[in-house]
Amino acid sequence: MSDKTVTLQVRHAYPQAPTVVFDAWLDPAIAGRFLFATPTGTMVKAQTDPRAGGGFLFVDRRDGVDVEHIGEYLEIDRPRRLVFSFKVPAFSDQSSTVALDLAAAGGGCEVTLTHEGVLPEYAEGSVQGWTMILANLQTALG
């Protein structure tokens, strides 16, 4: 593994208002349907404590193995910005930081997701994963 990290950025436009999109990230009932959920896995736990300093835990069961996604909310500025630490212990002990910036656009909003501190060997998969998550959020919101 490398000591150097990279920063990734993906964007997605939604027809929903920024408040609707923002709140979906913090509501475990909605977030459990899109956040870290894989097509072949089953979300077995979705917990959030949506306050600065609060944490989250999402567990996706993949081929009988539970994969935890954990983090702490660092900044919650509804509905403009959400920042959290992020770690998947099954793949790395390293924590990274994810920032979501939401801006009103065309009657809906655009989300810019910036992921800092990504190990280079996970960069391509992380871009694909976040792109899938943002698309799945669209589906979860209807």
Helices and strands as residue ranges (DSSP letters): E 6-14, H 18-26, H 28-34, E 42-48, E 55-62, E 65-77, E 81-86, E 96-105, E 108-118, G 120-122, H 123-141
